[in-house]
Amino acid sequence: MYELLSFLSGVILAVMIQINGGLSGQFGAYHAALYVHIVGSVFAALLLLLKRQRISGAKGLPFWMYLGGVIGVLTTVFNNLAFSHISLTSIVALGLFGQLVLSYFIDRFGWFGMERRKDDLSIPCVLLSVVGIALMLDDPASGGWGYILISLGAGISVVMSRTVNAHLSAHIGALQGSLVNHLAGLPVCLLLALTIPEQTIQQPFRFWIWGGGILGVLIVVICNVTVPKIPAYRLTLFTLCGQLFCGILLDMLLGGALDQREFGAGLLVAAGIVSNQLLKVHRKKQAEREKAYRDRIARVEQAHRDAIYKRAQKK
């Protein structure tokens, strides 16, 4: 169930990127980010009011739990910094690689207070995922290694943002956590929009380009539910798979050509997920067999002790 929710969040993310692209093309990336956060904050607040859920914080929580939205804005900043120096496919691939690397270490070492799940990953899953992402790379070094690190930082900030926000949501609820996420990022977006000049392009009003904030709320809510339930690496893979295949489908529906590299990357990541799921099933069956064997040995030993006890009583 949680894996399907993660896949769904990737599908919604792909649609949101397409919508926000239209908003950025008209108003600029930083102004678009500001408008997305405004729409998202209003939408989350309206949902809470419709549910008659009181908007309140939890006492005694550390300050860092409220910074998920601020960290999330860094993703936009990093991507914009790298955009004119390395190709878009390389930015996406490096960002995904950053997500996978941090997710792996979160699972293995329990970073950010998450549960350690070091036995959940298979080597074929990791290798197939990395090879799939490598397929998407052009020549990122041509833009300078600094921008490679910036693109990796964009992916890392995605995982950090959803992990921090999930900790907060565990105390105040998934929907209210989404509201706080958008409100926390709002001042940063406002500062960027006011300080960085951008060109506005006059275009007819298109209501659909304003829906990214609504989809953003849904994504954050889904992440708030799934992050504590499944390993970070598996969550990232399912989200990535949903994003890649939905992105390919949207490109084809909108008249674009099939991106063979993205399609191949999606297939390899999907193969990694399948291999990991098969390994999980195998491990589960093996654990069940071992448990059944231990239970059988325990019954035999108990029966043997009972027989010795009865013979001792007869004597």
C-alpha positions, 0 to 999 in steps of 0.5 A, a space after each residue: 500500500 505505502 509503495 503504491 502511495 510512493 509511486 502515486 506521489 511520483 506521478 503527481 510530482 511529474 504532473 506538478 513539474 509540468 504545471 509549474 513549468 508553465 508558471 515559471 515560463 510566464 513569471 520566472 522560477 523564483 516568482 513561480 515558487 512564491 506563487 506555488 507556496 501561496 496557493 499551497 498554503 491557502 489550499 492546505 488551510 482550507 482543507 483543515 477548515 473543511 475538516 474542522 481540524 484545529 490549526 495548532 502546533 505541538 509544544 516542546 518540538 525542536 526548531 529544526 522540525 519546522 524547517 522542512 519547507 525551507 530546505 525544500 526551497 533549496 531544491 529550486 535554488 540549486 536547480 536554477 543555479 545549475 540550469 545554465 551550466 549543465 544539461 537538464 537531463 544531467 541535473 535530473 539524473 544527478 538530483 536523483 542520484 543524490 536522493 538515492 545516496 542519502 536514502 541509502 545512508 538513512 536506511 543503513 545508519 538511521 540518520 535523522 532519527 529514522 529506523 535502521 533498515 540496512 537489510 532491506 536493500 539488495 545489491 542488484 537493486 542498487 546497481 540497476 538503479 545507479 546504472 539507470 540514472 547513469 544512462 540519463 547523464 550527458 557530460 556534466 563535468 563540462 559545466 564544472 564540478 561545482 555545478 555537479 555538487 549543486 545538482 547533487 545537493 538538490 537531490 539531497 535537499 529533497 530527501 532531507 525536506 521530506 524526512 524533517 517534515 515527516 518528523 513534524 507531521 508525526 506530532 501535528 498530523 500529515 495535513 497540518 505538516 503540509 501547511 507548515 511546510 508551505 508556510 515555512 518556505 514562503 518567506 524564503 521564496 518571497 525574499 528570492 522573488 524580491 531580490 532576484 530580477 526576473 522577466 515576466 512574459 505577458 500571456 493569456 490567463 491559464 488557470 491550470 498553471 496555478 494548480 501546482 501548489 495544490 498538487 504540492 500539498 498532496 505530495 507532502 501529505 503522501 510523504 508525511 504518511 509514507 516516510 515513517 512506514 517504508 525504507 527511504 531508499 525504497 520510497 525514493 525508488 517507487 517515487 522515481 519510477 512513478 515520476 519517470 514513467 508519468 513524465 514520459 507519458 506526458 511528453 508523448 501526450 503533449 506531442 513530444 518524442 519518446 526520450 529513450 534514455 529516460 525510458 531505459 532509465 525507468 526500466 532499469 529502476 523498475 527492474 531494481 524494484 522488482 529484484 528487491 521485492 523478489 529478494 524480500 519475498 525470498 527472505 520472508 519465506 526463508 525466515 518462515 521456514 527457519 521459524 517453522 524449523 525452530 518451532 518443530 525442534 522446540 516441540 520435539 525438545 519439549 516432548 522429550 522433556 515431558 517424557 523424561 519428566 513422566 518417567 521420573 515421576 513413575 520411578 
